[in-house]
Amino acid sequence: MPALQGVSRVIVVVLDGLRPDAIVRFALPHLGELLDTTAHTLAGRTVQPSTTASALTSLFTGVAPSIHGIRDEHGFLPSLGKRLTLLPKVLAAHQLPMRGYMRSLPFGFRTIGSTIAARLGVRARFAGHDAAGILEAARRDLATTRRGVLYLHWPDADIAGHAHGWMSSGYARATERIDQAVGHLVGETGVLDDPTSAIVFLADHGGGGAVLNDHDSAHPHDLTIPIVIGGGRVVPGRLPSGSSPLDVCATIPWMLGVAPPPAWQGRPLREAFAAAPPATPRTLEVAA
Ligand SMILES: [Zn+2]
C-alpha cells in the first residue's frame, strides 16, 4: 500500500511513563474521550530495555535497541546518524522539517542538548518544566506550522512515578495535569477535525512493574504503552496490540506521503486510516 496522501502536518507527543491503565483508573476526561475519536491501542509494547533513551532512539531511528545500541542516557552517541537512517533526515529529504519541544535543560546542558538535536536534524526548543509549560513554548508554532512534524515530550508522569511510585496519588495528579494539556492541545489545534493533520500520542514505557518507582524491566506494567492516532482522516477504532515505537516511527513519514526506509523494523499503522466498511446492505435492514 502506497504512503498516505493529503496529510502535511503531524504532531507527535511522548507522554513519558504514562501507563495506559491510568487513563481508565484515574478517569482522565480528555484522554478518555480520545478513545472514542481516535485509532488506538492500550496494549502497545515498547522496546527493551524499557528506558526513555532506548525507546526514543528507536522512535528516531526506526530500529530496535539491539541494533542502535542505546540502552540508557549514558550511551548517547552523536555519531548515530552515520550508520542509521534517522527519522528527521528522512523527513528533511522531502522538505518536511521537524521541530522538538522539550523540558528546559539545566545551564551547561543546553549547548549539548541543542547540538545533539541538531545532529539528529531536529530544531529543538528546551523550555518549560511540565506538560503545560512545554505546550506553552510550542503554542505559536502549533498555530502557524502547516507542514512537517512537531514533536513534544512531556515528562510529568515519569517524574511523579520515580518520586512517588507508579499509580500512586502523586502519579495520579501528574496524569491529570497531562490530561489537561492534552485537552488544550487537541482543542486549540483542532487537529481531530483537520484532514491535513494527524496527532500521535504514545508513551515511551510504563512503570511500577518490577519496582514501584522504576520502569526498566520486562514486566508487562513496564513494557505496556498507549498509542493513540487522531486526525481528520483517521478512522476511530483499535490498533493492533503489540504495536511499538518502531511502528510509530514508520507511521510518521508514511502519513506524510513518504515511504519508510527499508532498514526500519516497524510497519506503518495503516489501520488508523483504513476505509470505513461499506454500509449494511439494505436487504439486511429489511430482513431485520
Ligand atoms: Zn524514567
Residues whose N, C-alpha, C, O or C-beta is under 5 A from the ligand:
A	BS01	ZN	D158
